Amino acid sequence: MTFKAGQVLITDSDFEKAIKEKVEVVVYQGTIRMRPVSTLAEYNEETCKLSDGTRLFRRTNVVRTLNEEEN
């Protein structure tokens, strides 16, 4: 599966594939960017962990792939 630019990761399958393919992602809470561009290291039902060690709640943050402007 290839991710589209700006695609939001929602399902466990999305997170698994993003980790496997080392897709660069950005994390937003509302309109505020929470962290610099990073890759995902792991996830569970409630959280995801970025490669820099930051753990974020999945339900309160939006994790998405980079869009054209961020590439």
C-alpha positions as CSV (number, residue, x, y, z in Angstrom):
1,M,0.0,0.0,0.0
2,T,1.3,3.4,-0.9
3,F,0.1,6.3,1.2
4,K,-1.3,9.5,-0.4
5,A,0.1,12.8,0.5
6,G,-1.6,14.1,3.6
7,Q,-3.3,10.9,4.3
8,V,-4.6,10.5,7.9
9,L,-3.6,7.3,9.6
10,I,-6.6,5.9,11.4
11,T,-6.7,2.1,11.5
12,D,-4.2,-0.3,13.1
13,S,-3.4,-1.5,9.5
14,D,-2.5,2.1,8.6
15,F,-0.1,2.3,11.5
16,E,1.4,-1.1,10.8
17,K,2.1,-0.3,7.2
18,A,3.5,3.2,8.1
19,I,5.9,1.6,10.5
20,K,7.0,-1.1,8.1
21,E,7.5,1.3,5.2
22,K,9.1,4.0,7.5
23,V,6.8,6.6,6.2
24,E,7.5,10.2,7.5
25,V,4.5,11.6,9.4
26,V,3.5,14.8,11.1
27,V,1.3,14.9,14.2
28,Y,-1.3,17.6,14.9
29,Q,-3.6,18.4,17.8
30,G,-6.2,20.7,16.3
31,T,-4.2,23.1,14.2
32,I,-1.1,22.9,16.3
33,R,1.8,20.8,15.0
34,M,2.9,18.7,18.0
35,R,6.3,17.4,16.8
36,P,8.8,17.8,13.9
37,V,8.5,15.3,11.0
38,S,9.3,11.8,12.2
39,T,8.6,8.2,11.6
40,L,6.5,5.9,13.8
41,A,8.2,3.4,16.0
42,E,5.3,1.5,17.5
43,Y,1.6,1.8,18.4
44,N,-1.2,0.3,20.4
45,E,-4.9,0.9,20.8
46,E,-4.5,4.2,22.6
47,T,-1.1,5.6,21.7
48,C,1.5,5.8,19.1
49,K,5.3,6.3,19.6
50,L,7.4,8.3,17.3
51,S,11.0,7.4,16.5
52,D,12.2,10.2,18.8
53,G,10.6,8.4,21.7
54,T,7.6,10.7,22.1
55,R,4.3,8.9,22.9
56,L,1.0,10.5,21.8
57,F,-2.6,9.6,22.3
58,R,-4.2,8.5,19.0
59,R,-7.7,9.8,19.9
60,T,-6.6,13.4,20.6
61,N,-4.0,13.8,17.9
62,V,-4.1,13.5,14.1
63,V,-1.2,11.5,12.6
64,R,-0.8,11.9,8.8
65,T,1.7,11.6,6.0
66,L,3.4,14.6,4.6
67,N,1.6,16.7,2.1
68,E,3.1,18.3,-1.0
69,E,4.1,21.5,0.8
70,E,5.9,19.6,3.6
71,N,7.9,17.3,1.2
